[in-house]
Amino acid sequence: MKSPKRVAIIGTGISGMAAAIELADKGMRVTAFEKNASYGGRGRQHLAQGYAFDLGPSWYWMPDIFEAFFNRYGKSTSDYFELVRLDPSYRIVHRQGVLDAPAGREACEAVFEQREPGSSQFLHAFLDEARYKYETGMSDFVRRPSLRWSEFFDLRLLKAALRLDMLTPLEKIVYRGVRDEVLRQWLCFPVLFLGAKPSRTPALYSLMNHADIDLGTWYPMGGMFRLFEAMYQLALEKGVEFHFNAPVSAIKSQGPAVTGLVVDDREHLFDAVIAAADYHHVDSQLLGAGRAHYTERYWQQRELAPSSLIYYLGVGKKLDGLLHHNLFFDADFDRHATSIYDEGGWPEDPLFYVCAPSKTDPSVAPAGKENLFILIPLAPGIHDTPEARSQLYNKVMHRIESRVGESIRPHIEYKMEMGPDDFVSAYNSFKGNAYGLANTLRQTAVLKPSLRHRRMKGLYYAGQLSHPGPGLPPSLISGQISAGLVIDDLQ
Ligand SMILES: Cc1cc2nc3c(=O)[nH]c(=O)nc-3n(C[C@H](O)[C@H](O)[C@H](O)COP(=O)(O)OP(=O)(O)OC[C@H]3O[C@@H](n4cnc5c(N)ncnc54)[C@H](O)[C@@H]3O)c2cc1C
């Protein structure tokens, strides 16, 4: 009997764990190396003083993708955690007040109609198109490895591509359909998750509006980390071996083929490697000049999704003026986008997001207290200083306090922050990016950094800087596709 192929995974974020599970399920011997003390990557958890903070993702969108993932291995998400649908899905704090986005299409259409008579018809048609894009996009387009254009050369797909609005910017379609500023923000905000301005994001990504309004905003009781715990559990069941506090320092090769990795000055031999850490780090630090898949020049020309300044606060009282998810869009949307994407400086008057999971889940904060996560998007590569952070923190806290109508700062009993420089030290993140590479037209599908190294046999990539892009569902899919390539090549 042949001995099983040995595959190494670098990084135990969602993409690395998805790849590990798939490979182990197909009988490979899988070893995962993680530089940090825990799995989860950008989705790790931090426990302090009775609070449980999710360090990264807080929006559980596209529950069908996670369910299908577990179903593939004979499991269900319900074997691991309880999912609840949030209603309202979230609150938009705007200049004139607040808008609570209700769960479900009909309820949202009613809110549209009330704010702008006639706009519910637009929303209805827009969401029908968005559903088509989601169904075609998520079940087919994004699941192709996108290594070459010929993957997309079939008539059915070409026809679908025409309907997918690959060229029209999403903002154009939304602005044509509705005049009300808050409704425009409502329809444009989901693509901010993909890392580029709505004016530069193809309307294909209105599939995110289907995810938002039709599929809904969900929450795993216990916190988003439950998802990572579930994947870890499944990976262990499949026999994946994990090494934590184990940063990979080099990928070894002989001629044009990978032979293994170096961890703690020790070389480990493998038949293939999936690098599911930040792609630029792998190219520049683990491979180095001459062997890197892309040059430094190539990387400097990529458009990155934003970095972030995040505050994790334990507040010693309940706050009435917040829901679970709160989008503070009470400042100039375009101005902040320009500061992130065009100017690269610290924003004067930022848009930001406040998550209070303790509104839904009593287990993430002590009784009578609130768990707050405040995220301010910043330009990637920004010059990060304590003074700039603290100025922005005070501005943002002042805005939250005046909007919710009560003081918060004197009641903070736990505070931790994470800024662009911390993204670099925690995850080897390129320019401190939080969400990888922006999903612009010029960085979609085959135009994304490739999942397979073209010149080095046995080296594959996965994660949010590769295809299909940022976010938990795409990163998970990326790990699955990459594992599929390894399986095809090694068997
Ligand atoms: C603040 C924030 C909020 C977000 N919110 C959402 C949300 O609400 N919903 C959503 O769907 N998505 C959200 N995202 C995006 C989502 O979290 C990411 O797209 C996804 O988790 C990326 O997974 P990944 O596997 O590509 O990378 P990562 O999670 O970064 O995993 C890469 C791993 O590689 C490890 N590593 C790096 N270098 C080495 C090395 N040399 N050796 C060994 N290990 C190494 C890192 O430590 C890390 O654990 C958010 C992201 C952030 C940062």
The ligand as a Tripos MOL2 file, in Angstrom:
@<TRIPOS>MOLECULE
LIG
   53    58     1     0     0
SMALL
NO_CHARGES

@<TRIPOS>ATOM
      1 C1        -11.3400   43.1820   11.9980 C.3       1 LIG1
      2 C2        -11.8870   42.2710   10.9570 C.ar      1 LIG1
      3 C3        -13.2560   42.1440   10.8140 C.ar      1 LIG1
      4 C4        -13.7690   41.2700    9.8610 C.ar      1 LIG1
      5 N1        -15.1150   41.1100    9.7760 N.ar      1 LIG1
      6 C5        -15.6230   40.1350    8.9930 C.ar      1 LIG1
      7 C6        -16.9880   39.7640    9.1070 C.ar      1 LIG1
      8 O1        -17.7070   40.3410    9.9110 O.2       1 LIG1
      9 N2        -17.4460   38.7530    8.3170 N.ar      1 LIG1
     10 C7        -16.6320   38.1020    7.4350 C.ar      1 LIG1
     11 O2        -17.1080   37.1910    6.7320 O.2       1 LIG1
     12 N3        -15.3200   38.4180    7.3300 N.ar      1 LIG1
     13 C8        -14.7930   39.4000    8.1070 C.ar      1 LIG1
     14 N4        -13.4710   39.6890    8.0720 N.ar      1 LIG1
     15 C9        -12.6270   39.0300    7.0770 C.3       1 LIG1
     16 C10       -12.2420   37.6100    7.4830 C.3       1 LIG1
     17 O3        -11.9930   37.5520    8.8500 O.3       1 LIG1
     18 C11       -10.9910   37.2240    6.7130 C.3       1 LIG1
     19 O4        -11.1900   37.4340    5.3290 O.3       1 LIG1
     20 C12       -10.5950   35.7620    6.9340 C.3       1 LIG1
     21 O5        -10.6680   35.4220    8.2990 O.3       1 LIG1
     22 C13        -9.2030   35.5480    6.3860 C.3       1 LIG1
     23 O6         -8.8250   34.2240    6.5870 O.3       1 LIG1
     24 P1         -7.4150   33.7080    6.0430 P.3       1 LIG1
     25 O7         -7.3670   32.2700    6.3460 O.co2     1 LIG1
     26 O8         -7.2220   34.1460    4.6490 O.co2     1 LIG1
     27 O9         -6.3080   34.5420    6.8680 O.3       1 LIG1
     28 P2         -5.9670   34.6640    8.4120 P.3       1 LIG1
     29 O10        -7.1830   34.5320    9.2390 O.co2     1 LIG1
     30 O11        -5.1620   35.8740    8.5840 O.co2     1 LIG1
     31 O12        -5.0520   33.3860    8.6870 O.3       1 LIG1
     32 C14        -3.7060   33.3540    8.3170 C.3       1 LIG1
     33 C15        -2.9300   32.6900    9.4380 C.3       1 LIG1
     34 O13        -1.5640   32.5320    9.0380 O.3       1 LIG1
     35 C16        -0.7530   32.7220   10.1840 C.3       1 LIG1
     36 N5          0.6310   32.9980    9.7650 N.ar      1 LIG1
     37 C17         1.1170   34.1170    9.1800 C.ar      1 LIG1
     38 N6          2.4270   33.9690    8.9180 N.ar      1 LIG1
     39 C18         2.7770   32.7190    9.3380 C.ar      1 LIG1
     40 C19         3.9860   31.9680    9.3350 C.ar      1 LIG1
     41 N7          5.1290   32.4630    8.8190 N.pl3     1 LIG1
     42 N8          3.9830   30.7210    9.8690 N.ar      1 LIG1
     43 C20         2.8490   30.1900   10.3940 C.ar      1 LIG1
     44 N9          1.6680   30.8660   10.4230 N.ar      1 LIG1
     45 C21         1.6320   32.1030    9.8860 C.ar      1 LIG1
     46 C22        -1.4260   33.8870   10.8800 C.3       1 LIG1
     47 O14        -1.0080   33.9880   12.2280 O.3       1 LIG1
     48 C23        -2.8920   33.5090   10.7230 C.3       1 LIG1
     49 O15        -3.3150   32.7090   11.8000 O.3       1 LIG1
     50 C24       -12.9110   40.5450    9.0170 C.ar      1 LIG1
     51 C25       -11.5200   40.6870    9.1550 C.ar      1 LIG1
     52 C26       -11.0160   41.5220   10.1260 C.ar      1 LIG1
     53 C27        -9.5420   41.6310   10.2870 C.3       1 LIG1
@<TRIPOS>BOND
     1     1     2 1
     2     2     3 ar
     3     2    52 ar
     4     3     4 ar
     5     4     5 ar
     6     4    50 ar
     7     5     6 ar
     8     6     7 ar
     9     6    13 1
    10     7     8 2
    11     7     9 ar
    12     9    10 ar
    13    10    11 2
    14    10    12 ar
    15    12    13 ar
    16    13    14 ar
    17    14    15 1
    18    14    50 ar
    19    15    16 1
    20    16    17 1
    21    16    18 1
    22    18    19 1
    23    18    20 1
    24    20    21 1
    25    20    22 1
    26    22    23 1
    27    23    24 1
    28    24    25 2
    29    24    26 1
    30    24    27 1
    31    27    28 1
    32    28    29 2
    33    28    30 1
    34    28    31 1
    35    31    32 1
    36    32    33 1
    37    33    34 1
    38    33    48 1
    39    34    35 1
    40    35    36 1
    41    35    46 1
    42    36    37 ar
    43    36    45 ar
    44    37    38 ar
    45    38    39 ar
    46    39    40 ar
    47    39    45 ar
    48    40    41 1
    49    40    42 ar
    50    42    43 ar
    51    43    44 ar
    52    44    45 ar
    53    46    47 1
    54    46    48 1
    55    48    49 1
    56    50    51 ar
    57    51    52 ar
    58    52    53 1
@<TRIPOS>SUBSTRUCTURE
     1 LIG1         1 GROUP 0 **** ****
